[in-house]
Amino acid sequence: MRVLVVSLLLLCLTAPAMAADNLKEMFANGTFKGKIELLHFTRDFDGGNTDRQDQAAGGVFYYKTDSFKGITLGGALATTNDLNSDDDKATYGLLAGGHESVTRLQEYYVQGDYFDTTVKIGAQELFTPFLFFHPVRMMPRTFRGASVVNKSVDNLKLMAFYLEDAADWDDDAFVNMSQIAGPIYANDGSVDDEAAIILGASYNLPIDGLKASVEAWGFKMDDVINQYYLKTKLSKKINDITVFGGMTYADQQDDGDALSIRFGDGETDIDTFQFGVNAGVAAYGFNFTAMYSKTGDDPIYDPWGYSKAIIQQVLNAGLLADEDAYGAKLSYNFGRLGVNGLSAYVFHAEYDGVEAVSRVSVDSKETDFNVQYAFSGGLEGLGLRVRHAIVDNYYGKGFDAKDTRFFVTYKF
């Protein structure tokens, strides 16, 4: 990685000025943005588990310099702070264990932009099918390493990543990615530090009247896991109606023994897949999507924020072994009725899978409700949201759960 940094700096010395004319302007013309949040998350069980609750205030604050000779610097601070959470309940995940507050450097990187290529080195939030920042808590996930994105060819984007460390929603420091894959999940403490290598390509098909794209990805982490991912999307607008659909396929195979006891006592290899399709229609403020996914003999492995094939609810995501999942989601934008900023959805799915080791049947279903409002005018940037989930047979454990989340968010 040091070689990449040195090469980037040498390149900037020979490149012409692109935006700021000097270092002073580089920092003075920088941009600052962020979000401040007040969150209250609870998960109540009707037996078997301790109820969870976190109440916190915090946010993420980003600063990025202007470009000087193709070089940009960036940094971000993330913080989540306890607001009198109920100590008789377990930690939900907004805070660290014991309802502890956390503040950390979320991003710090140097970025170079040359010849239609962006190189970023350091801590950065990312979105790939295998890991992404997944902003469903106060502090998004973040990763440390190098990323390269090239857009030299029209409609084609080529991507490469070399990532060594990651920080989860409640971590106060980065941890090697293979250690997340190993001791935390396999509980053996014997995994060597390894990096993740990811290659990807996406292409927008230039077809008149049709939006269509394809993407392909590969992921390799020695002694842990190898993964492949394919995705297609298309949509077409016919007068006031838009029809859309897509398909995804993912394949996972373990590499070494880091995951040997990930899913229970004894050894369980991972050699699995997930296939999914979705189709829907959007018109007059309504959006309806139907979806289906099928998982292979082993469950999908997901320590870093896997981009699920089709279904992602509050709790369930169709990742169990030998699982068939069916879902339908209906949303409505009340702007069609003159209430701009107000939207809502209901999302129901049913899951039929098995436990990885015992192969005992695990049937579950979940219904999610969501209402949110984005203010405009003098309060632009302020948003309110309520999300509630009802889960029957929580992860096949024989008891039910209800999950409620309240969001007050201000983005600037």
Secondary structure, DSSP 4 states (H G I P E B T S, - for coil): -HHHHHHHHHHHHHSPP-S-SSHHHHHHT-EEEEEEEEEEEEEEESSSS--EEEEEEEEEEEEEPPPBTTEEEEEEEEEEEE-S--TTSB--SSSBTTTB-EEEEEEEEEEEEETTEEEEEEEE--B-SS-B---SSSS--EEEEEEEEE--STTEEEEEEEEEEEE-TT-SS-EEHHHHHTHHHH----PPP--EEEEEEEEEEEETTEEEEEEEEEEEETTTEEEEEEEEEEEEEETTEEEEEEEEEEEEEE-SSTTTTTTSSS----EEEEEEEEEEEEETTEEEEEEEEEE-SSPPP-SS----SS---SS--S-SEEEEEEEEEEEEEGGGGT-TTEEEEEEEEEEEEE-TTT--EEEEEEEEEEEEEE--GGGTTEEEEEEEEEEESGGGSS--EEEEEEEEEEE-
